[in-house]
Amino acid sequence: TRILDGKYPLLSGLEHDEMGHPTGSPKLHMVMTAKRRNKLRKLAEEIPVPEIYGDEEGDVLLIGWGSTYGPVHDAVKQARDHGEKVGAIHLRHIHPLPNGIENIFAKFKRIVVVEMNDQGVYGFGQLAIILRARYCEPKIESFTKTDGLTFRVKEILDGVFKGRSFAARKIPRDGAAIVHADTAPESVKSVREVVPQGVG
């Protein structure tokens, strides 16, 4: 921050009134705290519930955020190709969390949060702790790593489905490849459909 005309930036630990002036009023402190809380509650109502990728109900729901998007989606596709009933959601809003996620949780037997984070003293990653506290959901598990490298699909599959092998693609007895409705060729848009012509 640049300092001009002898002025120094200052962050006050006091509450502020509607005009931004510091105040020590207990009553105003309660009013302003409630105001901020209500803003977050209203915002939570406006945030859309994440779309489910893969199965909309089943054995495992993977939850990702940030850089885990790609690996988590690829892990879901591979797991489904091997007959697993698995879905995934990607959180874009953490505070507040969107309302309605608990309805998705109810459709799965296990919920695994995949995050680049430490499990800490409580045995869960930071996002998993937030979700467990917010939704009181004991099914929520953590799969974490702290080496700074992006998750690999194999890491996720090995960590979530311990003891399962996903090395070979499962082929039905009739020899036809498994094709899911949401990944079938006719449902996948081409680059021309997604990117307007003339756009680099």
Secondary structure, 3 states (H helix, E strand, C coil): CCCCCCCCCCCCCCEECCCCCEECCHHHHHHHHHHHHHHHHHHHHHCCCCCCEECCCEEEEEEEEHHHHHHHHHHHHHHHHCCCCEEEEEECCCCCCCCCHHHHHCCEEEEEEEECCCCCCCCCCHHHHHHHHHHCCCCEEEEECCCCCCCCHHHHHHHHCCCCCCCCCCCCCCCCCCCCHHHCHHHCCCHHHHCCCCCC
